[in-house]
Amino acid sequence: MTELTGIRYSVDGGVATIALARPDASNSFDLPTAQSLGAAVDRASADPSVAVVLLTGDGARFCAGGDVSSMAASQDPAAYLLELAQELDGALQRLGQMEKPVVAAVQGAAAGAGLAVVLSADVVVSGAGAKFLTAYAGVGLTPDCGLSWLLPRAVGQQRALELALTGRVLSAAEARDWGLVTTVVEDDELEAAATGLAAKLATKPPFALGQARRLIRSSWTATRAETGADEARTISQAVTTPEARTLVAKFAGR
């Protein structure tokens, strides 16, 4: 089993928790942490006992994005950033393609690549004090980790451009209104709310939830006809699962 650096991984009750665990660096990503995130995602995806993934961050902030200090310390910043961005983007692509629901619990701030992590989740529970921002322009950099693709699909092109160009910081309430966040709770209720939601999802039919996630996320790159055909094939498979047979029979017998 691959040893993880900057990431903590655990499984309990069908929920795999992937915790960003560099609180002293605001859970920012250096190369070992990006590689470890990918390893944790692969582990959760391959484990049949895992029904749901919960993303969390240790300490005061969810994720500050890329580790600027490690970039500055690199002898070749361009080569380092290329490798870091590719590694982290690969991890987030695999997270987005996983056929298991993903919940994110966000506290403090989600900035830069941290915002891309949030947008790779399906349900985002935010503490009331959390902030959301792109942050790249503030250090003279450009979006990475799929943010240019994810953000306009979540909030629309013009709002995405406003965030990227002006550096506007969204409050948790604004992020909810814009569609970045699903639910806002008091900061001291965040852990209980997110873990409770993940545990609840883990009790639902896994094939149905995983395929619903896949169908909706893949629809961006499919035609209407392709999506309809995919849905027809998938629902015909779903009805043969033990969970569906039991639930359909129960519903029909009302």
Beta strands, then each sheet from edge to edge (+ up, - down):
strand 1: 7-12
strand 2: 15-20
strand 3: 52-57
strand 4: 102-106
strand 5: 109-111
strand 6: 123-127
strand 7: 131-133
strand 8: 170-171
strand 9: 183-185
sheet 1: 1+ 2- 3- 4- 6- 9-
sheet 2: 5+ 7+ 8-
end
